Amino acid sequence: MFVTPAFAQAAPGAAGAGAFDFMSLLPLILIFVLFYFLLIRPQQKKMKQHKDMIAAVKRGDQVVLGGGIRGKVVKVADDEALVEIAENVRVRVIKATITDVVAKAEPFKEKDEDEVKSETAEKDKKDGAEAKPS
């Protein structure tokens, strides 16, 4: 007798329930933007640098392979490289398994005509001096 009946009431704003609420999507959009700048973008940048590094590998470079093996590149093909890991031990590896280039090879410098002439003149002087023992 003392209990009063409870009647269900309609929720406030139920009339606008069909309308799109942008504020409910805002946290998801912010999370995606945060993931992009903290995870996706740096990873893409790192992958691009690795791809450029692998494309620039040439004969004579000191490299580290995926398993931690260090070696010297002997020959480079399209997608493979021949790496010397010990004296007279050469291994063919896929270039993508190269993780780091430790030391770049010195670029081959072609001598110009003046350097060749001066070296030839010096060599001729030495040969002439050795040929005339007095």
Phi and psi restraints in degrees (value plus and minus 20) as a CYANA .aco file:
   2 PHE   PHI    -107.5   -67.5
   2 PHE   PSI     -28.1    11.9
   3 VAL   PHI    -105.4   -65.4
   3 VAL   PSI     108.6   148.6
   4 THR   PHI    -117.9   -77.9
   4 THR   PSI     123.9   163.9
   5 PRO   PHI     -90.6   -50.6
   5 PRO   PSI     120.4   160.4
   6 ALA   PHI    -119.9   -79.9
   6 ALA   PSI     111.3   151.3
   7 PHE   PHI    -128.6   -88.6
   7 PHE   PSI     118.4   158.4
   8 ALA   PHI     -89.5   -49.5
   8 ALA   PSI     118.3   158.3
   9 GLN   PHI    -133.7   -93.7
   9 GLN   PSI     130.8   170.8
  10 ALA   PHI     -93.2   -53.2
  10 ALA   PSI     122.7   162.7
  11 ALA   PHI     -90.2   -50.2
  11 ALA   PSI     123.2   163.2
  12 PRO   PHI     -86.8   -46.8
  12 PRO   PSI     121.1   161.1
  13 GLY   PHI      58.4    98.4
  13 GLY   PSI      -7.1    32.9
  14 ALA   PHI     -87.4   -47.4
  14 ALA   PSI     -39.0     1.0
  15 ALA   PHI     -89.9   -49.9
  15 ALA   PSI     -50.7   -10.7
  16 GLY   PHI    -117.8   -77.8
  16 GLY   PSI       0.0    40.0
  17 ALA   PHI     -86.5   -46.5
  17 ALA   PSI     -45.1    -5.1
  18 GLY   PHI     -99.8   -59.8
  18 GLY   PSI     -32.6     7.4
  19 ALA   PHI     -97.9   -57.9
  19 ALA   PSI     129.4   169.4
  20 PHE   PHI     -99.1   -59.1
  20 PHE   PSI     112.0   152.0
  21 ASP   PHI    -131.0   -91.0
  21 ASP   PSI      85.8   125.8
  22 PHE   PHI     -86.4   -46.4
  22 PHE   PSI     -52.6   -12.6
  23 MET   PHI     -84.8   -44.8
  23 MET   PSI     -43.5    -3.5
  24 SER   PHI     -95.8   -55.8
  24 SER   PSI     -43.5    -3.5
  25 LEU   PHI    -111.9   -71.9
  25 LEU   PSI     -34.8     5.2
  26 LEU   PHI     -76.7   -36.7
  26 LEU   PSI     -64.5   -24.5
  27 PRO   PHI     -82.0   -42.0
  27 PRO   PSI     -57.0   -17.0
  28 LEU   PHI     -86.6   -46.6
  28 LEU   PSI     -60.0   -20.0
  29 ILE   PHI     -85.7   -45.7
  29 ILE   PSI     -61.9   -21.9
  30 LEU   PHI     -84.4   -44.4
  30 LEU   PSI     -58.6   -18.6
  31 ILE   PHI     -84.6   -44.6
  31 ILE   PSI     -63.2   -23.2
  32 PHE   PHI     -83.1   -43.1
  32 PHE   PSI     -62.9   -22.9
  33 VAL   PHI     -82.7   -42.7
  33 VAL   PSI     -62.1   -22.1
  34 LEU   PHI     -82.3   -42.3
  34 LEU   PSI     -65.9   -25.9
  35 PHE   PHI     -80.9   -40.9
  35 PHE   PSI     -60.4   -20.4
  36 TYR   PHI     -80.8   -40.8
  36 TYR   PSI     -69.3   -29.3
  37 PHE   PHI     -96.1   -56.1
  37 PHE   PSI     -46.0    -6.0
  38 LEU   PHI    -116.0   -76.0
  38 LEU   PSI     -45.8    -5.8
  39 LEU   PHI    -141.0  -101.0
  39 LEU   PSI     -73.5   -33.5
  40 ILE   PHI     -91.2   -51.2
  40 ILE   PSI     -70.7   -30.7
  41 ARG   PHI     -82.4   -42.4
  41 ARG   PSI     -67.0   -27.0
  42 PRO   PHI     -82.5   -42.5
  42 PRO   PSI     -55.8   -15.8
  43 GLN   PHI     -86.5   -46.5
  43 GLN   PSI     -60.9   -20.9
  44 GLN   PHI     -84.7   -44.7
  44 GLN   PSI     -58.7   -18.7
  45 LYS   PHI     -84.6   -44.6
  45 LYS   PSI     -62.3   -22.3
  46 LYS   PHI     -85.5   -45.5
  46 LYS   PSI     -60.4   -20.4
  47 MET   PHI     -84.6   -44.6
  47 MET   PSI     -58.4   -18.4
  48 LYS   PHI     -86.4   -46.4
  48 LYS   PSI     -62.0   -22.0
  49 GLN   PHI     -83.0   -43.0
  49 GLN   PSI     -61.1   -21.1
  50 HIS   PHI     -84.6   -44.6
  50 HIS   PSI     -61.8   -21.8
  51 LYS   PHI     -82.8   -42.8
  51 LYS   PSI     -63.1   -23.1
  52 ASP   PHI     -85.5   -45.5
  52 ASP   PSI     -59.2   -19.2
  53 MET   PHI     -83.5   -43.5
  53 MET   PSI     -62.7   -22.7
  54 ILE   PHI     -87.3   -47.3
  54 ILE   PSI     -57.5   -17.5
  55 ALA   PHI     -86.7   -46.7
  55 ALA   PSI     -46.2    -6.2
  56 ALA   PHI    -112.1   -72.1
  56 ALA   PSI     -19.1    20.9
  57 VAL   PHI     -87.0   -47.0
  57 VAL   PSI     113.2   153.2
  58 LYS   PHI    -158.8  -118.8
  58 LYS   PSI     153.6   193.6
  59 ARG   PHI     -80.3   -40.3
  59 ARG   PSI     113.0   153.0
  60 GLY   PHI      78.7   118.7
  60 GLY   PSI     -31.2     8.8
  61 ASP   PHI     -91.4   -51.4
  61 ASP   PSI     122.1   162.1
  62 GLN   PHI    -110.2   -70.2
  62 GLN   PSI     104.1   144.1
  63 VAL   PHI    -147.4  -107.4
  63 VAL   PSI     140.8   180.8
  64 VAL   PHI    -134.1   -94.1
  64 VAL   PSI     108.6   148.6
  65 LEU   PHI    -109.4   -69.4
  65 LEU   PSI     152.5   192.5
  66 GLY   PHI     -78.1   -38.1
  66 GLY   PSI     -51.7   -11.7
  67 GLY   PHI    -107.4   -67.4
  67 GLY   PSI     -16.0    24.0
  68 GLY   PHI      72.3   112.3
  68 GLY   PSI     -14.3    25.7
  69 ILE   PHI    -102.0   -62.0
  69 ILE   PSI     112.1   152.1
  70 ARG   PHI    -119.0   -79.0
  70 ARG   PSI     124.4   164.4
  71 GLY   PHI    -182.3  -142.3
  71 GLY   PSI     158.4   198.4
  72 LYS   PHI    -135.8   -95.8
  72 LYS   PSI     111.1   151.1
  73 VAL   PHI     -92.9   -52.9
  73 VAL   PSI     105.7   145.7
  74 VAL   PHI    -119.1   -79.1
  74 VAL   PSI     -59.6   -19.6
  75 LYS   PHI    -168.2  -128.2
  75 LYS   PSI     124.1   164.1
  76 VAL   PHI    -142.9  -102.9
  76 VAL   PSI     108.5   148.5
  77 ALA   PHI    -130.9   -90.9
  77 ALA   PSI    -185.3  -145.3
  78 ASP   PHI     -78.4   -38.4
  78 ASP   PSI     -80.8   -40.8
  79 ASP   PHI    -142.5  -102.5
  79 ASP   PSI     -10.8    29.2
  80 GLU   PHI    -146.8  -106.8
  80 GLU   PSI     139.9   179.9
  81 ALA   PHI    -159.1  -119.1
  81 ALA   PSI     125.7   165.7
  82 LEU   PHI    -119.8   -79.8
  82 LEU   PSI      96.7   136.7
  83 VAL   PHI    -135.9   -95.9
  83 VAL   PSI     110.2   150.2
  84 GLU   PHI    -113.1   -73.1
  84 GLU   PSI      93.3   133.3
  85 ILE   PHI    -117.8   -77.8
  85 ILE   PSI     -36.6     3.4
  86 ALA   PHI    -172.3  -132.3
  86 ALA   PSI     155.5   195.5
  87 GLU   PHI     -83.9   -43.9
  87 GLU   PSI     101.5   141.5
  88 ASN   PHI      41.1    81.1
  88 ASN   PSI       3.5    43.5
  89 VAL   PHI    -139.3   -99.3
  89 VAL   PSI      88.1   128.1
  90 ARG   PHI    -137.9   -97.9
  90 ARG   PSI     121.7   161.7
  91 VAL   PHI    -149.4  -109.4
  91 VAL   PSI     115.2   155.2
  92 ARG   PHI    -108.7   -68.7
  92 ARG   PSI     105.7   145.7
  93 VAL   PHI    -148.3  -108.3
  93 VAL   PSI     134.7   174.7
  94 ILE   PHI     -97.3   -57.3
  94 ILE   PSI     115.3   155.3
  95 LYS   PHI     -80.5   -40.5
  95 LYS   PSI     -46.1    -6.1
  96 ALA   PHI     -88.0   -48.0
  96 ALA   PSI     -38.8     1.2
  97 THR   PHI    -102.4   -62.4
  97 THR   PSI     -25.2    14.8
  98 ILE   PHI     -95.7   -55.7
  98 ILE   PSI      99.7   139.7
  99 THR   PHI    -114.1   -74.1
  99 THR   PSI     -47.7    -7.7
 100 ASP   PHI    -176.1  -136.1
 100 ASP   PSI     128.8   168.8
 101 VAL   PHI    -124.9   -84.9
 101 VAL   PSI      92.0   132.0
 102 VAL   PHI     -97.4   -57.4
 102 VAL   PSI     -69.1   -29.1
 103 ALA   PHI    -158.3  -118.3
 103 ALA   PSI     112.7   152.7
 104 LYS   PHI    -102.4   -62.4
 104 LYS   PSI     128.3   168.3
 105 ALA   PHI     -95.8   -55.8
 105 ALA   PSI     130.6   170.6
 106 GLU   PHI     -88.3   -48.3
 106 GLU   PSI     111.6   151.6
 107 PRO   PHI     -87.0   -47.0
 107 PRO   PSI     123.7   163.7
 108 PHE   PHI     -92.4   -52.4
 108 PHE   PSI     100.8   140.8
 109 LYS   PHI    -124.3   -84.3
 109 LYS   PSI     100.6   140.6
 110 GLU   PHI     -98.6   -58.6
 110 GLU   PSI     118.8   158.8
 111 LYS   PHI    -103.4   -63.4
 111 LYS   PSI     120.9   160.9
 112 ASP   PHI    -103.5   -63.5
 112 ASP   PSI     154.0   194.0
 113 GLU   PHI     -82.2   -42.2
 113 GLU   PSI     -57.6   -17.6
 114 ASP   PHI     -84.5   -44.5
 114 ASP   PSI     -61.4   -21.4
 115 GLU   PHI     -86.1   -46.1
 115 GLU   PSI     -59.7   -19.7
 116 VAL   PHI     -84.9   -44.9
 116 VAL   PSI     -62.4   -22.4
 117 LYS   PHI     -84.7   -44.7
 117 LYS   PSI     -62.7   -22.7
 118 SER   PHI     -87.8   -47.8
 118 SER   PSI     -58.6   -18.6
 119 GLU   PHI     -85.9   -45.9
 119 GLU   PSI     -59.5   -19.5
 120 THR   PHI     -85.1   -45.1
 120 THR   PSI     -61.2   -21.2
 121 ALA   PHI     -84.9   -44.9
 121 ALA   PSI     -62.1   -22.1
 122 GLU   PHI     -83.9   -43.9
 122 GLU   PSI     -60.4   -20.4
 123 LYS   PHI     -86.3   -46.3
 123 LYS   PSI     -60.8   -20.8
 124 ASP   PHI     -84.6   -44.6
 124 ASP   PSI     -57.7   -17.7
 125 LYS   PHI     -82.6   -42.6
 125 LYS   PSI     -65.6   -25.6
 126 LYS   PHI     -84.4   -44.4
 126 LYS   PSI     -63.3   -23.3
 127 ASP   PHI     -85.1   -45.1
 127 ASP   PSI     -57.2   -17.2
 128 GLY   PHI     -88.1   -48.1
 128 GLY   PSI     -58.3   -18.3
 129 ALA   PHI     -90.2   -50.2
 129 ALA   PSI     -56.0   -16.0
 130 GLU   PHI     -94.2   -54.2
 130 GLU   PSI     -47.9    -7.9
 131 ALA   PHI     -96.6   -56.6
 131 ALA   PSI     -40.5    -0.5
 132 LYS   PHI    -127.5   -87.5
 132 LYS   PSI      50.0    90.0
 133 PRO   PHI     -97.9   -57.9
 133 PRO   PSI     105.2   145.2
